[in-house]
Amino acid sequence: MEPIKIILLLLAGYIVLTIDKKKKLFPGPPVLVLIGIGLSFIGYFASLHIGKEILYDIFLPSLLFISAYRFPPAALKKNAGMIGFLSTAGLLFTALLLGAAIYYFANLFVSISFLGSLMIAAILTPTDPVSVISILKEASSDPRVSEIVEGESMINDGTSFVLFTVLTGMFARGESFSVLSFAKDFLFVSLGGIFLGLICGWIVSKAVHVTERKDYQVMLSIILSYGIFYAAELAGVSGVLATVSAGIMLSWEFTHTNKEDHYLESLDSFWGIIEPTIISLVFLMIGIEATSHLAIDQWGIAFVIFAMSILIRFAVIHGTVLALPKERKLFGWRESSIISWAGIKGTMSVVLLLILDAAQTTRADMIISLTFTAVILSLIIQSSTIYPLSKVLIKK
């Protein structure tokens, strides 16, 4: 990628994010995606290609680490039941229901195997609420709504990636779906990544005291975010879950003492610059890349898949609320609706699509086209309507 193109994209991102000061009129990410789609028709940017290596290897570790270490441990502890269930068993249940619904609906028009339908569902399960968190915090006097949305997204990035990896392995080998084989691979990759991340996060929380230099301490956080990601991948476990776990452990250790305040301030200063920079580039590139994958001739099928993902997510979330006594007292269908609608598809879904695209198998072309279209619909429709919807449904 040419340096001048990166600078121009960053300039576009700066303009959009600066105009969007209050995150109300239009959330930044969907606008960046639309600008990216427009840029794809300009010859200078048309050749720009966002590969799996750029998103997965360069940008993703930073985004995962930022979301994990910034999430308050107290909020994670307070909402552990809801966040834990939605991002694990709830995610698997959602993927199974959505996969079955896609299989029976899509096959009325196109030919997709049950495993292929599950892969579409797996790509649509991770959420990316970066564009709506500030809106949710302002709309509701109860911070738990935004905490659950943010906490679920942080963890389900990892579990959805493991789910996708196991399913694509079966797809590539031409296997049919096997519950036992899936469960074995899923548990090994998930638990292995979590264990490795927690251990390394704890080690770094102690190693940071070796030096008093803030710049060196921040450098250590960079080493942790990328080092644990690549180390876990080499070990055959989830790099995504390892990075998230390491960030959570680091944050958890630092909240136990006031001595770490200066370190957290240094981290916030550094990663606070990195985050909007990456987000600007990522969503502009998603828009540019989208035009070569969108299923324009099958947008109706993609829209129904998008709608089914919302309805099934609501059913699982509201069912979880009704099943958990503490949540049942606090949340009703209004809160469940907002949490469901805030489950926007974004960076992780596109990462999974690019990984599938890199496999270069024609059997996956239909899956990629339909899912990419559903992801773009989610980004634009949900992000742009979350503010008015939250004002109607949530009363302060």
URPE-V962026 format. One line per field, one symbol per residue. phi: phi as a letter, one per 40 degrees, with the letter a starting at -180 (. if undefined). psi: psi as a letter, one per 20 degrees, with the letter a starting at -180 (. if undefined). burial: I if it has 24 or more other C-alpha atoms within 12 Angstrom, else O. Layout:
phi=???
psi=???
burial=???
//
This chain:
phi=.cdcccccccccccccccccccfbdacddcccccccccccccdcbdccbccdcccccbccdccccdccccccdcccccbdcccccccbccccccccccdcccccccccbbbbccccccccccccccbbcdcbdccccccbcccccccccccccdccdcccccdccccccccccgcccbccccccccccccccccccccccccccccccccbcccccccdccccccccccccccccgbcccccccccccccccccccacccdcccccccccccccdcccdccccccccccdccbccccbcccccccdccccccccccccccdccbdccccbbbcccccccccccccadcccdccccccccfbcccdcccccccccccdcdcccccbccccccccbbc
psi=pphhhgghghgggggghghlgjkggppgghghghgggghiiphhihipporhhggghghggggggghghhpphhhgghkgggggghiehhgggghgggggggghghihhroprhghhhggghhihqqmkhiighghhhhpioihghgggggggghigghhggggggghggghikqrppgggggggggghghgggggggghggghhhhhihqiphhhhhhhhgggghghghggghijaohghggggggggggghiiiqiijghghhgghgghhhgghgggggghghggghhhiipmhikhgghghggghhgghggggghhgghhogghhhhqahghhgghghimqqcghghghghghhhilphhiggggggggghgggggggghiihghghhghpp.
burial=OOOOOOOOIIOIIIOIIOOOOOIIOIIIIIIIIIIIIOIIOOOOIOOIIIIIOIIIIIIIIIIIIIIIIIIIIOIIOOIIIIIIIIIIIIIIIIIIIIIIIIIOIIOOOOOIIIIIIIIIIIIIIIIIIIIIIIIIIIIIOOIIIIIIIIIIIIIIIIIIIIIIIIIIIIIOOOOOIOOOOIOOIIOIIIIIIIIIIIIIIIOIIOOIOOOOOIOOIIOIIIIIIIIIIIIIIOOIIIIIIIIIIIIIIIIIIIOOOOOIOOIIOOIIOIIOOOIIIIIIIIIIIIIIIIIIIIIOOOOOIIIIIIIIIIIIIIIIIIIIIOOOOOIOOOIOIIIIIIIIIIIIIIIIIIIIIIIIIOOOOOOIIIIIIIIIIIIIIIIIIIIIIIIOIIOOOIOO
//
